[in-house]
């Protein structure tokens, strides 16, 4: 071979560091928007029920109608436990039982993450329809049956949402870190959005019944949008690129031998040892928040009759809108600022425990409380609510983003699902602990 031919040949050799298929980018942030939308959809069942607290306790379960205070006083507590207990169980099954989740022989261009995601969305849509029907019916002569049906509906829809939530966080865990935060931002957009929708429904409707009907119908439209957007995922080059990366990683490591089970028992132990600080952080952050919100907050009453927010909107704005909006702000801050690091993030999260006595010293259950009210100004109570929400959003985003980033790419989905399970366990424990704390005051 002459020198010219050799020179030409060498110029055609692709250096080993070059990539024949360069990494695509997220065009128009479509994948990020879809992840954010699913972040909204996964928390619709929970937010729809708790934001409509006044519809349930002041209209459907009003003591003047039911003849008992039992349903009104314990509605939020019962709702939390009944909703989240099956949620935890099914999410744990979703974590450990990975049927059909093997990536062996997958064609990434036709890949859909899990059939469990659209099935979960369909179940939620059906339960929303049941809730609308119950709102339309006159249930004044059968309040106990209405209460039981509502709890059954909440249990079913939140159980489906648990599987939906775990699957989406697992999917986001295999993508860059910001997509996990996009899901969490969507969670708080959901709360903020439906708090605003409920306030508008109260304002525009002549009664709580009609406002609730429009409110529940709006939730169905958002869920249907989530259902449609899910099937757009394989059309996105950016999504397919990361799927191929995940498939290649698993096939290279030789871990795709059993098509009915994606992870080995040793994988769970290995991942947990790397992210246990984040799991604790997620758990305790949510535990403190849901000890207070919404169980204790809904029983804190306005003290100053001249406060600029009227009684009609006080709960909807100060509790639900305020919490969800500033939690969203906390989420967004982590897009630019990520401190402290993975090893020390647990310390400020632990300090949030002081929020619990502070809120109990507000005007909590003024008629039956055993200790005096020390925080007597509604403005101070509102500021405490802002701090609770913002710190929750910030630290939850931080820990949920850290978890998948601390393990190798093929384990990122498992880390995301594991952190999500600890989040739901923290929620359930917080709601139950609120019942104990309330007895002390």
N, C-alpha and C positions, 0 to 999 in steps of 0.2 A: 504494500500500500504506500503510495507516494505521500509526501508531506502535506500536500493540499488536501488530499482525501482524509488523512488522519486529523487534520485541523477541523475539517468540516464535520467529521464523525464526532470529535470531542465536543464541538459546539452544540451537537444535538443531544448530548447526554444530560439528563435532568439531574441537577445536584440533589443529593439525598435529602436535604432539608426542605426542598420545595414540595408543595402539595399540588397534585394534579387536579384535585377538586377543592378549591379554596372554600373556606368557611363562609357560608352565606350570612346575611344580616337579617334582622327582624324587620322586614319591610313594613313601614308605617306603624310599627309596634303592634302589629295585629295579634301576635302570639301573647304579648304582654296584656293586651286588652281582653283577650279571651280568658286568660288566667284570672284577671281582675273580675271579669264577669262571673266566672265560676266561684270566685271568692264571695261574691254577692249571693249567688244562688244557694251555696251550701249552708248559709246561715239564715236563709229566709224562714224556715220552720220555727226556729227559736225566736228570732226577732219579731215575727208576725204575732206570735202568742204573747210575748211579754210586753211589747209596745201597746197592745190592745188591752192591757190590764184593766183600764177603767171601763171598757165595754163589758168585760166579763164580771167584774166585782161590783160595779155600780148599776149595771143594767140587767144582765142575765141572772146574776147571783146576788142581787140586792136583798138584804135581810127583810125588807118590807114585802118582798115577793116570796122569798123562800121560807121566811119565818125562823131562820137561824143565821147566826153570824159565822158558823163553822166554815162554810164554803168561801166566804169573802176573806176571812182572816188568814186562811191557809192556802189560798189558791196558788200564789206564786211558789210557795214551798213545795206543795204537792206537784205542781207543774214541773218544777226543776228536777225533782227526784224521779218522777215517772218518765220524764222525757230523756234524762241523761243516763239512767241506769242501763236500759237496753242499748242505748247509744254506745256506752263503754264496752258492753259485752260483744256487740256486733263489730265494733271497731277492732277489738282484740282478735276476733276471728278473722277479720279482714287482714290483719297484720300477719298472723301465723298460718292461715290457710290460703295459699296462693294458687288456687285452682285456675288453670288456663293462663297463667301469667308468665310462663316460660317464653323466652325470646328465641328459642330454637326454631329455625326454619321460618322466621318472620319475614314477610315482605314489607319493609318500612313504608313503601308508598301506599299500601293498603291497610296499614296498621291502625287499629283503634285500641286505645289503652286498655279498657276493660268494659265488657258489656254491663257490668254492675253500675257504671256511671249513668248511662241513659235510663236504665231500669229504676235506679234510685230517684232520678228526676221525675219519671212518670208517676211513681208512687206518691211523691210530694204534690204533684199537680192534682191527683185524685183526692188526696186528703184535704187540699185547699177547697175543692168542690164540695166535699162533705161539710167543711166549716162554713161555707157560704150558705148551704142548705139549712144548717142549724141556726144561722143568723136570721134567715128569712122566717123560719117557723116560730110560732108562739110557744115558748117552752115554760111559761109561767106556772103551768099546772103540773109540770114534771121536772123540777129543778135538779133533783138528785140524778135522774136519768141523763139530763143534759150535762151535768158535771162529769158523770162517768164516761159518757160518749166523748166529751171534750178531752178527757185524760187519755182515753184509748187512741183518739185521733192524734194527739200530741206524741204519744209513745211511738206510734207507727211512723209518723212523718219524721220524727227526730232520729229514729233508728235507721231509716233509709238515709237520712242526712249524714249520719255518722259514717256509713260506708262510703257515701259520696265524698265527704270531707277527707277521709283517710286516703282514698284513691287519688284525689286531686293533689293533695300535699305530696304523695308519693311520686306522682307525675312531675310536679314542679321541682322536686328534689333532684331529678335527673337533668334539669336545665340550669343555666347560670343562676347565681344567688338572687338576683333582683326579681326573678319570676316567683320565687317563694314569697318574697315580700309583696309582690303584686297580688298574690292570693290573700295575704293578711290584710293588705289595704282594702281589697274587695270586701273582706269580712266587715270592716268598719264603715265602708261606704254603704253596705247593706243596712247596718243599724241606723246610720244617719239618714239615708234615703227613706227608709220606712218610718222613721220618727217624723220626718217632714211630711210624708204622705199622710200619716195619721193625723197630724196637726191640721193639715189642709182639709182632710175629710171631716174633722170635728167642726172646722170653721164653715165649710160649705154645706154641711148636712144639718137638717133640723133636729136630728136625734142621734144617739149613739148607735142605734141599730143600723140605720142607713149608712152612717159613716163606716161602720165595720164591714158592711157588705162590699162597698166600693174598695175598701182597704184590702180585703182578702182577694178580690178579683184582680187587683193590680199585682199582687204577688204571683198569680198564675201566669201573667204575661211575661214577667221577668224569668220565671222558671222555663217557660217555652223558649225564650231567647237563649237560655243556657243550653237547652236540648239541641237547638239548631246549631249553635256555635261549636258544640262538641264534635260534630261530624265535619267541620271545616278544618280540623287539626291536620289530617294527612295531606291537605292541599298546600300547607305551608312548608317551603323548602327548609327554613330554619328549624322547624320541628323535626322534619325527617332527618336532617343532618345530625341532630343530637340523639335521635333514636338509633341511627346507624352506629354512632359512637358507643352507645350503651350496648347494643347487640355485639359489636366487635369486641368490647371489653370483656363481656361475659364469655364469649366463645374462645377468646384468647386464654382466659383464666381456667377454662375447662370446667365451668361450674354449671353447665346446662345439660346435665345428664338425665335428670328426672323432670319430665315435662309437666308433671302435676304439682311440682313444688319448686319454687324458684330459689329459696334460701335454705341453707343447712342450719342446724341448731347452733353450730359453732359461729355462724355468721351473726346471729343475734347477740351472742355474748361478746364477740369482737367489736361490733358496732356500739353496744351499750357502754363498754369500757372506754370508748373514745368520746362519747357524747353525754356521759352521765351528768356532767355539770349543766349542760344545756337542758337535759330532761328535767333535772331538779328546778332549774330556773323557770322553765315553761310551767311546770306544775305549781310552784309556789306563787308565781306572778298571777296565774289564773285563780288559784286558791284564795288569795287575799282579795282580789277583785270581786269574785263571786260570793264571798262571804258577805260583802257589802252590797253589791249590785246584782239583781234588783231587790232582793228580799228585804234588806234593811232600809234602803232608800225609799221604797214605796210607802214606808210607815213614818217617814220624817215629814212633818207638816209645816206649812208656812207659819211663821211666828208673827211677822209684821203685817197687819192687814193693809198697810199702805205700800207694800212692796210692789215694784213696777209690773210684775207678772201676776195676772189674776188667778184666782183659784182654779178656774176652768182649764187653764193651760199650764199651771205650775208644775204638775207632775210630768206632763208630756215634754216640756221644754227643759226644766232643770235636771230631771233624771235622765230621760231617754235621749233627747236631742243633744243635750250638753255632753253626756257621757260618750255617745257614739262619735260626735264631731271631733272632740278633742282627743279621743283615742285614735281617730284617723290622722290627726295632726302629728301625734306621736309616731305613728307608722311612717309618715312621709319624711320625718326628720332623719330616719335611718337611711334614707336614700343618699344623704350627703355626709352624715356623721355617724360613726360606729365606735363608740366608746362606752364602757370599758371593753377590753378584749374577751375572748372566749373563756379564759381561765379565771377572770375576776368578776365576771358579770353577775355572779350569784350574790355578791355582797350588797349592792344597792337594792336588788330584788328582795333580799331578806329584810331590809330596813322598811319596806312598804307595809310591814305588819302593823306599824303604828297608826295606819289609817283606820284600823278597826275601832279602837277606843275613841278616836277623834270623832268619827261619825256617830257613835253611840252617845256622845256628849252633846250632839245637836238636839233639835226638838223631835227626838224619836219617841213615838208613842206617848205623847204628853199626858194622856189620861190615866195610864196604868203603870208608868215607869216608876222604879223604886229609888232612883238617884236623881239629884237635881240636874237641870239643863245648864251646862256651862258655856256652850256656844250659842248665844242668843240672837245672833244676827244672820238673817237669810243670805246676805251677801257673802259672809264668811263660809257658810255652808256651800254656796255655789262655787266659790273658789276652791274649796276642798274637793268638790266633785270634778273640777277641771284638772287638778293635780293628780287625782286618782286615775282619771281617764287617760291623760297624756302619758303618765308613767307606765300605765298598762300597755298602751299601744306601742310605746318605744321599746320597752324591754321584751315584750312578747315577740315583736318583729326581729329584734336583735338575736334572741336565742333560737328562734325558728330558722333564721338565715344561717346562723353559725353551724347548726347541727349537720346538715348535709355536706357542708364545706369541709368538715373535719375527717371525713372518710373518703376512701377511694371511690371513683366515679360509679363503679358497678354497685356500690352499697348506698349510694345517695338516696335512692328511692326508699330503701329500708329505714334509713336514718330519719327521713321526712315523715314516714308513717309512724315510727316509734315516738318521735317528738309530739306528733298529733295525738297519739293515744295518751301520753302524759298530760297533754293540755285538757283533754276531756275528763280524765280522772281528777285533775285539779278543779275543774268546774263542778263536778259531782260532789267532791269533798267539801268545796266551799259552800255550796248550797245547803248541804247537811249541817255543816258547822254553824251556819247562820241561825239555824233553829236553836242550837245550844246557846249561842251568844245572846240571842234575844231574850232568853229566860233570865239572864243575869241582870238585865235592866228593866 
